[in-house]
Amino acid sequence: MAKAQSAALDRKKLMGDPIMVTTIVVLIAFLTLFILYPLAILLVDSFVGDGGFSFSVFERIFKMSNFTRAITNTLKVGFVVGILSSLLGLLFAYVEVYLRMNRCVGGLFKVVSMLPVVSPPFVLSLSMIMLFGKAGLITRFLLGIYDNNVYGYWGIVVVQTLTFFPVCYMMLKGLLKNIDPSLEEAARDMGASRWKVFADVTLPLLLPGIGNAFLVTFIESIADFANPMIIGGSYDTLATTIYLQITGAYDKAGAAAMAVVLLIITLGMFAVQKYYLERKTAATLTGKASRARMLIEDKSVKIPLTIFCAVGAAFVIMMYICVPIGALFPTWGYKFTPLTFKWFEQVFTRYRGLQAFRDSFVLSLIAAPITALLSMIISYLVVKRKFRGKGFIEAVSMLAMAVPGTVLGVGYIRGFANGLFHTGVLSGIYGTGLILIIVFIVRSLPTGTRSGISALRQIDKSIEESAYDMGADSLKVFTSVTLPLIKDSFLSGLVTAFVRSITAISAIILLVTPSYLLITVQINEFAEKGAFSIACAFATILIIITYGSVLLMNFIIKHFGTSRKVKEVE
């Protein structure tokens, strides 16, 4: 009875707040129009033909040998990359949490964890080709090997593993830190070896987290477009097959059906990860440690593991360093001296680099604050408000996380090229910068929303209630009370959205037009042509921009964020 009265009171307060009602309506309309509608159009295109409901499009694409082969290839790559990334991430996380390391190795780990964030998604593919390809610096010029081939299955597996394992490392590091050391110390006191403790105590506690890391990496792998496009060669994956079905065969209906197949796979995996493994992980771990963990000092364990991880981290960093170095060579694969800056000059004088960087920077700069603000508003509504439709807003805003960029691109083509439901309404946004900005917002929204929800759950509702009691409306409370308290999350979401937007490729490769030059599209085109030096020059400047943005965010949070004020009070 009390709960029903409380819910009724919350609804009455909500309906008496026109600003809040308007915000909810506009938000639901935005999420429906730019997330649900494109996906619904894909389903309509796939199942509805000239004669009504039909499976004819699916029957046609499943008869294509390249499509069935692409499904098999995608799943095979996804499973192998998921397993390898999870194991490698677990090893790095275990070494950092359980072994006493020197600062040098710890610094390497931090750099490795940040590099995939600030780099375009295909940087390692470029490095792999330049170092280990037929004209590679290591294979051809150092080892004298001329008949090797890095393109294909193993090329994709290696590159994706090196790209995605830092994600698993960051996830599992947090889980390992939360395991109570007393559980493991009790086993050691009873005479168990370190391997026995790991196998019988630590690993069972980590299994849900490892499964979670595997599924996240699996989803990222099968949705990846850039790496298979550059280093895949003739090895087709679903993402590249969908792209070629539109750009090569001009078969939009077939591409839509292929996109639905890829979407079903990713949504299924996302549902398992979100609604099963995440809950199981939270229930399995025991919380923060009651006392400090006794770090492993045994040299027989410490030295080999530390050396292995340090070498692995150094190799990954070398792969990333190869990109700026590659931009300094006169002709990669044939002439390595003298070093030159001509490619950086040609970026701006010959290849319209200034326009590419300007368009990418401006569009990302517009999308980033809108994404950050929308994320905080959605987080506020989900955590602090009770109303019908709250579950819809949370679910749809998170849905974009499970939708591959290529699928979203096809959905926008089918949904907006001829207007809403082929009526011509909103057809004007297709082919413009506005649709690119919207895609940037949709793709980055889940990350900012998750961060905002975590931050808002730490704020006691009495702080906001006191502002309401003093006569402030919902807009005033949000801007004057709530937003300043989650300033760190807002700034973090702002820069994350900017970095994700300026390095995006899979979602916008099908939507970009000659009116706009985007950096990532330029890099992809030059890499496909084999012009690696100019591609490296573009990629190097892009990495500098994104890394500078992250450093700026860290500086602002350190000197102006809420964390500093809290430390001063303490």
C-alpha positions as CSV (number, residue, x, y, z in Angstrom):
1,M,0.0,0.0,0.0
2,A,2.8,2.4,0.9
3,K,4.7,1.6,-2.3
4,A,1.6,2.3,-4.4
5,Q,1.0,5.6,-2.6
6,S,4.7,6.5,-3.1
7,A,4.5,5.7,-6.8
8,A,1.3,7.7,-7.2
9,L,3.0,10.6,-5.5
10,D,6.0,10.4,-7.7
11,R,3.8,10.3,-10.9
12,K,1.9,13.3,-9.6
13,K,5.1,15.3,-9.0
14,L,6.4,14.3,-12.4
15,M,3.2,15.4,-14.2
16,G,3.4,18.7,-12.4
17,D,6.9,19.4,-13.8
18,P,6.5,20.4,-17.5
19,I,10.3,20.6,-18.0
20,M,10.8,17.0,-16.9
21,V,7.8,15.8,-19.0
22,T,9.1,17.6,-22.1
23,T,12.6,16.2,-21.6
24,I,11.2,12.6,-21.3
25,V,9.1,13.0,-24.4
26,V,11.9,14.4,-26.5
27,L,14.3,11.8,-25.2
28,I,11.9,8.9,-26.1
29,A,11.3,10.4,-29.5
30,F,15.1,10.7,-30.2
31,L,15.9,7.1,-29.0
32,T,12.9,5.7,-31.0
33,L,13.8,7.7,-34.2
34,F,17.5,7.1,-34.3
35,I,18.0,3.7,-32.6
36,L,14.8,1.6,-32.8
37,Y,13.6,2.9,-36.2
38,P,16.7,2.1,-38.3
39,L,16.8,-1.4,-36.7
40,A,13.1,-1.9,-37.4
41,I,13.5,-0.9,-41.0
42,L,16.2,-3.5,-41.4
43,L,13.7,-6.1,-40.2
44,V,11.0,-4.8,-42.5
45,D,13.3,-4.8,-45.5
46,S,14.4,-8.4,-44.7
47,F,11.0,-9.9,-44.2
48,V,8.7,-7.9,-46.4
49,G,9.0,-8.2,-50.1
50,D,6.7,-7.1,-53.0
51,G,4.2,-9.8,-52.2
52,G,4.1,-9.2,-48.4
53,F,5.8,-11.1,-45.6
54,S,8.4,-13.4,-47.0
55,F,11.7,-15.1,-46.2
56,S,12.8,-14.8,-49.8
57,V,15.6,-12.3,-49.1
58,F,17.1,-14.6,-46.4
59,E,16.7,-17.6,-48.7
60,R,18.6,-15.7,-51.4
61,I,21.5,-14.6,-49.2
62,F,21.9,-18.0,-47.5
63,K,22.4,-19.5,-51.0
64,M,25.4,-17.2,-51.5
65,S,28.5,-19.1,-50.8
66,N,30.4,-16.0,-49.7
67,F,27.8,-15.2,-47.1
68,T,27.6,-18.6,-45.4
69,R,31.4,-18.7,-45.5
70,A,31.5,-15.2,-43.9
71,I,29.3,-16.4,-41.0
72,T,31.6,-19.4,-40.4
73,N,34.7,-17.2,-40.6
74,T,33.2,-14.5,-38.3
75,L,32.2,-17.0,-35.6
76,K,35.6,-18.8,-35.8
77,V,37.5,-15.5,-35.5
78,G,35.3,-14.3,-32.7
79,F,35.7,-17.4,-30.6
80,V,39.4,-17.6,-31.0
81,V,40.0,-13.9,-30.4
82,G,37.6,-14.0,-27.3
83,I,39.6,-16.9,-25.8
84,L,43.0,-15.5,-26.5
85,S,42.2,-12.0,-25.4
86,S,40.6,-13.3,-22.2
87,L,43.6,-15.5,-21.3
88,L,46.1,-12.8,-22.2
89,G,44.1,-10.2,-20.2
90,L,43.9,-12.5,-17.2
91,L,47.7,-13.1,-17.3
92,F,48.4,-9.3,-17.4
93,A,45.8,-8.6,-14.7
94,Y,47.1,-11.4,-12.4
95,V,50.7,-10.2,-12.7
96,E,49.8,-6.6,-11.9
97,V,47.6,-7.4,-8.9
98,Y,49.4,-10.4,-7.4
99,L,53.1,-9.8,-8.2
100,R,55.3,-7.1,-6.8
101,M,56.4,-5.2,-10.0
102,N,58.8,-2.4,-10.5
103,R,57.5,0.9,-11.8
104,C,58.9,0.4,-15.3
105,V,56.7,-2.7,-15.9
106,G,53.7,-1.0,-14.3
107,G,54.2,2.0,-16.6
108,L,54.2,-0.3,-19.6
109,F,50.9,-1.8,-18.5
110,K,49.3,1.6,-18.1
111,V,50.4,2.6,-21.6
112,V,49.1,-0.7,-23.1
113,S,45.7,-0.2,-21.5
114,M,45.4,3.4,-22.9
115,L,46.7,2.8,-26.4
116,P,43.5,1.1,-27.9
117,V,41.4,4.0,-26.5
118,V,43.4,6.8,-28.2
119,S,44.2,5.1,-31.4
120,P,42.1,4.4,-34.5
121,P,40.8,0.8,-34.6
122,F,43.0,-0.3,-37.6
123,V,46.4,1.0,-36.4
124,L,47.7,-2.5,-35.5
125,S,46.7,-3.8,-38.9
126,L,48.9,-1.2,-40.5
127,S,51.7,-2.1,-38.2
128,M,51.4,-5.8,-38.8
129,I,51.6,-5.3,-42.6
130,M,54.5,-2.9,-42.4
131,L,56.5,-5.1,-40.0
132,F,55.6,-8.7,-41.1
133,G,54.2,-8.4,-44.6
134,K,56.0,-9.4,-47.8
135,A,57.8,-6.0,-47.8
136,G,57.9,-5.9,-44.0
137,L,60.8,-4.4,-42.1
138,I,61.3,-7.5,-39.9
139,T,60.3,-10.3,-42.3
140,R,62.0,-9.1,-45.5
141,F,64.8,-6.8,-44.4
142,L,65.9,-8.4,-41.1
143,L,65.0,-12.1,-41.6
144,G,65.1,-12.3,-45.4
145,I,61.7,-13.9,-45.7
146,Y,59.9,-13.1,-48.9
147,D,57.0,-15.6,-49.2
148,N,55.1,-14.9,-45.9
149,N,51.5,-13.7,-45.9
150,V,50.0,-11.8,-43.0
151,Y,46.6,-11.4,-44.7
152,G,43.7,-13.7,-43.8
153,Y,42.6,-15.6,-40.8
154,W,45.7,-15.5,-38.6
155,G,46.3,-11.8,-39.5
156,I,42.9,-10.9,-38.2
157,V,43.2,-13.1,-35.1
158,V,46.6,-11.6,-34.1
159,V,45.6,-8.0,-34.7
160,Q,42.2,-8.3,-32.9
161,T,43.7,-10.1,-30.0
162,L,46.4,-7.4,-29.5
163,T,43.7,-4.7,-30.0
164,F,41.1,-6.1,-27.6
165,F,43.0,-7.9,-24.8
166,P,43.6,-4.6,-22.9
167,V,39.8,-4.4,-22.5
168,C,39.9,-7.8,-20.8
169,Y,42.9,-6.8,-18.8
170,M,41.1,-3.7,-17.4
171,M,38.0,-5.7,-16.6
172,L,39.8,-8.6,-14.9
173,K,42.1,-6.4,-13.0
174,G,39.2,-4.8,-11.2
175,L,37.7,-8.2,-10.4
176,L,41.0,-9.5,-9.0
177,K,41.4,-6.5,-6.7
178,N,38.0,-7.2,-5.3
179,I,38.7,-10.7,-4.2
180,D,39.3,-11.0,-0.4
181,P,42.9,-12.1,0.1
182,S,41.9,-14.0,3.3
183,L,40.3,-16.7,1.1
184,E,43.5,-17.4,-0.7
185,E,45.7,-17.0,2.4
186,A,43.6,-19.6,4.2
187,A,44.3,-22.1,1.5
188,R,48.0,-21.3,1.6
189,D,48.0,-21.8,5.4
190,M,46.6,-25.3,4.8
191,G,49.6,-26.2,2.6
192,A,48.2,-25.6,-0.9
193,S,50.6,-24.6,-3.6
194,R,50.2,-21.3,-5.5
195,W,48.9,-23.2,-8.5
196,K,46.4,-25.1,-6.3
197,V,45.2,-21.8,-4.7
198,F,44.8,-20.3,-8.2
199,A,43.0,-23.3,-9.6
200,D,40.7,-24.0,-6.7
201,V,40.1,-20.6,-5.1
202,T,40.9,-17.7,-7.4
203,L,39.8,-19.1,-10.8
204,P,36.3,-20.2,-9.6
205,L,35.7,-16.7,-8.3
206,L,36.9,-15.3,-11.6
207,L,35.0,-17.6,-14.0
208,P,31.9,-15.3,-14.4
209,G,34.2,-12.4,-15.0
210,I,36.3,-14.3,-17.5
211,G,33.1,-15.3,-19.3
212,N,32.0,-11.7,-19.3
213,A,35.4,-10.6,-20.8
214,F,35.1,-13.3,-23.4
215,L,31.7,-12.3,-24.5
216,V,32.6,-8.6,-24.6
217,T,35.6,-9.4,-26.8
218,F,33.6,-11.8,-28.9
219,I,31.0,-9.1,-29.6
220,E,33.8,-6.5,-30.4
221,S,35.5,-9.0,-32.7
222,I,32.5,-10.0,-34.8
223,A,31.4,-6.4,-35.1
224,D,34.9,-5.2,-36.1
225,F,35.0,-3.8,-39.6
226,A,38.3,-1.9,-40.0
227,N,40.8,-4.7,-39.2
228,P,39.3,-7.4,-41.4
229,M,38.9,-4.8,-44.2
230,I,42.6,-3.9,-44.1
231,I,44.3,-7.2,-43.2
232,G,41.6,-9.8,-44.0
233,G,42.5,-10.1,-47.7
234,S,40.2,-12.7,-49.2
235,Y,39.0,-13.9,-45.8
236,D,35.5,-12.6,-45.6
237,T,33.7,-11.6,-42.4
238,L,30.1,-10.5,-41.9
239,A,31.0,-6.9,-41.4
240,T,33.1,-6.6,-44.6
241,T,30.6,-8.7,-46.6
242,I,27.8,-6.4,-45.6
243,Y,29.9,-3.4,-46.7
244,L,30.8,-5.0,-50.1
245,Q,27.2,-6.1,-50.6
246,I,26.1,-2.4,-50.7
247,T,29.2,-0.8,-52.3
248,G,30.0,-3.5,-54.7
249,A,26.7,-5.4,-55.5
250,Y,24.4,-2.5,-54.8
251,D,22.1,-4.9,-53.1
252,K,20.6,-2.9,-50.2
253,A,17.9,-5.5,-49.4
254,G,20.4,-8.3,-49.2
255,A,22.7,-6.2,-47.1
256,A,19.9,-5.4,-44.7
257,A,19.2,-9.2,-44.3
258,M,22.9,-9.8,-43.7
259,A,22.9,-7.0,-41.1
260,V,19.9,-8.6,-39.3
261,V,21.9,-11.9,-39.1
262,L,24.9,-10.1,-37.6
263,L,22.6,-8.2,-35.3
264,I,20.9,-11.3,-34.0
265,I,24.3,-12.8,-33.1
266,T,25.5,-9.7,-31.3
267,L,22.2,-9.2,-29.4
268,G,22.2,-12.8,-28.3
269,M,25.7,-12.6,-26.9
270,F,25.0,-9.2,-25.4
271,A,21.9,-10.5,-23.6
272,V,23.9,-13.4,-22.1
273,Q,26.6,-11.0,-21.0
274,K,24.3,-8.3,-19.7
275,Y,21.6,-10.3,-17.9
276,Y,23.3,-13.5,-16.8
277,L,27.1,-13.1,-16.4
278,E,27.1,-9.5,-15.0
279,R,24.7,-10.5,-12.2
280,K,26.6,-13.7,-11.5
281,T,29.8,-11.8,-11.3
282,A,28.4,-9.4,-8.7
283,A,27.1,-12.2,-6.6
284,T,30.3,-14.2,-6.8
285,L,32.9,-11.6,-5.7
286,T,33.3,-10.8,-2.0
287,G,33.8,-7.1,-2.2
288,K,36.9,-5.1,-1.2
289,A,39.7,-6.7,0.7
290,S,39.7,-6.3,4.4
291,R,43.4,-6.0,4.4
292,A,46.3,-5.6,2.0
293,R,47.2,-8.5,-0.2
294,M,50.5,-10.2,0.3
295,L,52.2,-9.8,-3.0
296,I,54.2,-12.7,-4.5
297,E,57.9,-12.4,-4.0
298,D,58.9,-16.0,-5.1
299,K,61.4,-15.4,-8.0
300,S,60.4,-18.7,-9.7
301,V,56.9,-17.3,-10.2
302,K,57.7,-13.6,-10.4
303,I,60.6,-13.4,-12.9
304,P,59.1,-15.5,-15.8
305,L,55.7,-14.0,-15.6
306,T,57.0,-10.4,-15.3
307,I,59.4,-11.0,-18.2
308,F,56.7,-12.5,-20.4
309,C,54.2,-9.7,-19.7
310,A,56.9,-7.0,-20.1
311,V,58.0,-8.4,-23.5
312,G,54.3,-8.6,-24.6
313,A,53.6,-5.1,-23.5
314,A,56.7,-3.8,-25.2
315,F,55.8,-5.6,-28.4
316,V,52.3,-4.0,-28.4
317,I,53.8,-0.6,-27.8
318,M,56.4,-1.2,-30.6
319,M,53.4,-2.0,-33.0
320,Y,51.9,1.4,-32.2
321,I,55.2,3.2,-32.4
322,C,55.7,1.7,-35.9
323,V,52.9,4.0,-37.2
324,P,54.6,7.4,-36.6
325,I,58.0,5.9,-37.7
326,G,56.4,4.5,-40.9
327,A,55.3,8.0,-41.8
328,L,58.9,9.2,-41.8
329,F,60.2,6.7,-44.4
330,P,60.5,7.8,-48.1
331,T,58.8,4.6,-49.4
332,W,57.8,1.8,-47.0
333,G,59.1,-1.6,-48.1
334,Y,61.7,-0.3,-50.6
335,K,63.5,2.7,-49.2
336,F,64.0,3.4,-45.5
337,T,66.5,6.3,-45.6
338,P,66.8,9.2,-45.3
339,L,64.0,10.0,-43.0
340,T,61.6,12.6,-44.3
341,F,58.6,14.7,-43.3
342,K,57.3,14.9,-46.8
343,W,54.3,12.6,-46.1
344,F,53.2,15.0,-43.3
345,E,53.5,17.9,-45.7
346,Q,51.5,16.0,-48.4
347,V,48.8,15.3,-45.9
348,F,47.9,19.0,-46.0
349,T,49.2,20.0,-49.5
350,R,48.1,17.2,-51.7
351,Y,45.6,15.0,-49.9
352,R,43.2,17.7,-48.4
353,G,44.3,16.7,-44.9
354,L,43.3,20.1,-43.5
355,Q,39.7,19.6,-44.7
356,A,39.7,16.0,-43.3
357,F,40.9,17.0,-39.9
358,R,38.6,20.1,-39.8
359,D,35.5,18.1,-40.7
360,S,36.4,15.3,-38.3
361,F,37.3,17.7,-35.5
362,V,34.2,19.9,-35.9
363,L,31.7,17.1,-36.2
364,S,33.2,15.2,-33.2
365,L,33.4,18.5,-31.2
366,I,29.7,19.1,-31.9
367,A,28.7,15.5,-31.0
368,A,30.8,15.2,-27.8
369,P,29.0,17.7,-25.5
370,I,25.6,16.7,-26.8
371,T,26.4,13.0,-26.1
372,A,27.8,13.8,-22.6
373,L,24.7,15.9,-21.7
374,L,22.3,13.3,-23.0
375,S,24.1,10.6,-21.1
376,M,23.9,12.5,-17.8
377,I,20.2,13.3,-18.4
378,I,19.4,9.6,-19.2
379,S,21.4,8.6,-16.1
380,Y,19.5,11.1,-14.0
381,L,16.2,9.8,-15.2
382,V,17.1,6.2,-14.7
383,V,18.6,6.6,-11.2
384,K,16.6,9.5,-9.6
385,R,13.2,9.4,-11.2
386,K,10.3,6.9,-11.2
387,F,8.0,6.9,-14.2
388,R,6.6,4.6,-16.8
389,G,9.0,4.4,-19.7
390,K,12.1,4.5,-17.6
391,G,13.0,0.9,-18.5
392,F,12.5,1.7,-22.2
393,I,14.9,4.7,-22.0
394,E,17.6,2.7,-20.2
395,A,17.2,-0.4,-22.5
396,V,17.2,1.5,-25.8
397,S,20.1,3.8,-24.8
398,M,22.2,0.7,-24.0
399,L,21.0,-1.1,-27.2
400,A,23.5,0.8,-29.3
401,M,26.3,-1.0,-27.5
402,A,25.2,-4.3,-29.0
403,V,24.6,-3.0,-32.5
404,P,27.6,-3.3,-34.8
405,G,28.5,-0.1,-36.6
406,T,28.1,-1.6,-40.0
407,V,24.5,-2.7,-39.1
408,L,23.7,0.8,-37.8
409,G,25.0,2.3,-41.0
410,V,22.9,0.0,-43.2
411,G,19.9,0.9,-41.0
412,Y,20.4,4.6,-41.5
413,I,20.7,4.1,-45.3
414,R,17.5,2.2,-45.5
415,G,15.7,4.3,-42.9
416,F,16.6,7.9,-44.0
417,A,17.7,7.7,-47.7
418,N,14.1,8.1,-48.8
419,G,12.7,9.6,-45.6
420,L,10.8,8.0,-42.8
421,F,8.9,5.0,-44.1
422,H,9.8,6.2,-47.6
423,T,7.6,9.3,-47.2
424,G,10.4,11.8,-47.8
425,V,10.2,13.2,-44.3
426,L,13.7,13.8,-42.8
427,S,15.3,12.6,-46.1
428,G,17.2,16.0,-46.0
429,I,19.5,14.8,-43.3
430,Y,20.8,11.9,-45.3
431,G,24.2,12.7,-46.8
432,T,24.8,15.6,-44.5
433,G,27.0,16.3,-41.5
434,L,23.9,16.1,-39.2
435,I,23.4,12.3,-39.8
436,L,27.1,11.8,-39.0
437,I,26.7,13.7,-35.8
438,I,23.7,11.7,-34.8
439,V,25.6,8.4,-35.5
440,F,28.4,9.7,-33.3
441,I,26.0,10.4,-30.5
442,V,24.2,7.1,-30.7
443,R,27.4,5.1,-30.8
444,S,28.9,6.9,-27.7
445,L,25.7,7.1,-25.7
446,P,26.0,3.8,-23.8
447,T,29.5,4.4,-22.5
448,G,28.6,7.8,-21.0
449,T,25.3,6.5,-19.6
450,R,26.9,3.7,-17.7
451,S,29.5,6.1,-16.2
452,G,26.7,8.5,-15.2
453,I,24.6,5.8,-13.6
454,S,27.5,4.7,-11.5
455,A,28.2,8.2,-10.4
456,L,24.6,9.1,-9.6
457,R,24.0,6.0,-7.5
458,Q,26.6,7.4,-5.0
459,I,24.6,10.6,-4.4
460,D,22.1,10.6,-1.6
461,K,18.7,11.8,-2.9
462,S,18.2,14.0,0.2
463,I,20.6,16.5,-1.4
464,E,18.3,17.1,-4.3
465,E,15.2,16.9,-2.2
466,S,16.4,19.8,-0.1
467,A,16.7,21.9,-3.3
468,Y,13.2,21.0,-4.4
469,D,11.9,21.9,-0.9
470,M,13.5,25.4,-1.4
471,G,11.4,25.9,-4.6
472,A,13.9,24.9,-7.3
473,D,12.4,23.2,-10.4
474,S,13.9,20.1,-12.0
475,L,16.1,22.1,-14.5
476,K,17.6,24.2,-11.7
477,V,18.2,21.1,-9.5
478,F,19.9,19.2,-12.4
479,T,22.1,22.1,-13.5
480,S,22.9,23.5,-10.0
481,V,23.1,20.4,-7.8
482,T,23.3,17.1,-9.7
483,L,25.5,18.1,-12.6
484,P,28.3,19.7,-10.4
485,L,28.4,16.5,-8.3
486,I,28.9,14.3,-11.3
487,K,31.3,16.7,-13.1
488,D,34.0,14.2,-13.4
489,S,31.7,11.7,-15.1
490,F,30.5,14.4,-17.4
491,L,34.0,15.5,-18.4
492,S,35.0,11.9,-18.8
493,G,32.0,11.2,-21.0
494,L,32.7,14.3,-23.0
495,V,36.2,13.3,-24.0
496,T,35.3,9.7,-24.4
497,A,32.6,10.7,-26.8
498,F,35.0,13.0,-28.7
499,V,37.7,10.2,-29.0
500,R,35.2,7.6,-30.1
501,S,33.7,9.9,-32.7
502,I,36.9,11.1,-34.2
503,T,38.3,7.5,-34.5
504,A,35.0,5.9,-35.7
505,I,35.0,4.1,-39.0
506,S,32.5,1.2,-39.1
507,A,29.3,3.2,-38.5
508,I,30.1,6.0,-40.9
509,I,31.9,4.3,-43.7
510,L,28.6,3.8,-45.5
511,L,27.2,7.2,-44.7
512,V,30.0,9.6,-45.5
513,T,29.7,11.5,-48.8
514,P,32.2,13.5,-50.8
515,S,31.0,16.6,-49.1
516,Y,32.8,15.5,-45.9
517,L,36.3,14.1,-45.6
518,L,36.8,12.2,-42.4
519,I,40.3,11.1,-41.2
520,T,39.5,7.5,-40.5
521,V,37.9,7.1,-44.0
522,Q,41.0,8.6,-45.6
523,I,43.3,6.3,-43.6
524,N,41.2,3.3,-44.6
525,E,41.3,4.3,-48.3
526,F,45.1,4.8,-48.4
527,A,45.7,1.5,-46.5
528,E,43.6,-0.4,-49.0
529,K,45.7,1.1,-51.9
530,G,48.9,0.1,-50.2
531,A,50.0,3.8,-49.6
532,F,51.1,3.0,-46.0
533,S,53.3,6.0,-45.5
534,I,50.6,8.5,-46.1
535,A,48.1,6.4,-44.1
536,C,50.6,6.4,-41.2
537,A,51.0,10.2,-41.4
538,F,47.2,10.6,-41.1
539,A,47.0,8.1,-38.3
540,T,49.9,9.7,-36.4
541,I,48.3,13.2,-36.4
542,L,45.0,11.6,-35.3
543,I,46.7,9.8,-32.4
544,I,48.3,13.0,-31.3
545,I,44.8,14.7,-31.3
546,T,43.1,12.0,-29.3
547,Y,45.9,11.5,-26.9
548,G,46.1,15.3,-26.3
549,S,42.3,15.2,-25.6
550,V,42.7,12.5,-22.9
551,L,45.6,14.4,-21.3
552,L,43.5,17.6,-21.3
553,M,40.6,15.7,-19.6
554,N,42.9,14.3,-16.9
555,F,44.3,17.8,-16.3
556,I,40.9,19.3,-16.0
557,I,39.6,16.6,-13.7
558,K,42.7,16.8,-11.5
559,H,42.6,20.5,-11.0
560,F,38.9,21.4,-11.3
561,G,37.1,18.1,-10.7
562,T,35.1,17.1,-7.7
563,S,37.8,14.5,-6.7
564,R,40.2,17.3,-5.8
565,K,37.7,19.1,-3.6
566,V,36.9,15.8,-1.8
567,K,40.6,15.2,-1.1
568,E,41.0,18.8,0.3
569,V,38.1,18.2,2.7
570,E,39.5,14.9,3.8
